């Protein structure tokens, strides 16, 4: 590492980068790293109009369908195209992580850490008119932002959103298109059934929901509590169900054939690979960086959380299904170390080659079949990606 004293980054953070083999110059390269947006399919003819509105040429990302890059100083949030739901901002590395799932029509997909929602939107775009997506996040206000995005982009028809702890979430996908009863238990249909979702709920229902949220805020979420359903689309499988069926959990035997086809675990992390996030600490103060990124107690608790999220996401995956684990950290402890520990614990887990990545601008991870994006190599934000399948045992 050359002349660290001349870097605007604090010495403690430079030592952190050195220990993880991260080139500190990526935080300088970010000034020239483009922003990215995804064009909602069906709006290809709108490109010239979008360019005229934001006064910037959009460059097609050749290695990732429907993605375009633009200058980092261009803002899209107030543009008509954005407000009309034709485009949304998502980094190309994040889009790549979603594409690794190889989502097909009819898949039942679990996004275990769904907020803030851009990946969730892309998953639903790829899914099309069959299958379902279940979005889970422990932070209600962040998941509410996901709900707003789904409604804005008219993508929520096959989605349901639960406020829940991703390390313990256990609800089965609703395979509404299947005529087989092997994945569903027979219940007495005495419970009130879910009607079509509306934001204008009756006063009594709003009062019950507010009381439930107050109760949950006073105590930690436990496995005995039902997750809070804050949104469901017309074809998500929820409409017409009783609560008994909606909140049916899966046994390990049921999961093997009736679990989720695809699972995304984009785990909470220190976000040190998100260069724009690190740059915010110049305003927040570097002591805040010490507490949020460098503090050993926090990082230890994060790696434990990441491992628990990966374990639970894999538990809910059906045999033959695919799981993608990703973080926006570039540290070994939050990525390769998690993968290696998880593989040691799970004989049915197998790392998969990410074949589509052969043409991507990325680096290989420190263990085979994993990969990394960073501003210098990829012209994207930093991201680690690993892909697993579940074997029959």
ABEGO torsion letter per residue (X at the ends): XBGAAABABBAAAAAAAAAAGBBAAAAAAAAABBBBBBBBBGAAAAAAAAAAAAGBBBBBBAABBGBBBBBAABBAAABAAAAAGABBBBBAAAAAAAAAAGBBBGBBBBBABAOAGAAAAAAAAAAEABEBBBBBBABAAAAAAAAAAAAAAGAAAABBBBBBBAAABABBBBBAABABAAABBBBBBABBBBBBBBABBBAAAAAAAAAAAAAAAABBBBAABBBBBABBBAAAGABGBBAAAAABBBBAAAAAAABBABBBBBBBBAGAABAAAAAAAAAAEAAAAAAAAABAAAAAAAAAAAAAAAAAAAAABBBGBBBBBBBABABAAABAAAAAAAAAABAABBBBBBAAAAABBBBBBABBGBBBBBAAAAGBBBBBBBBBBBBBX
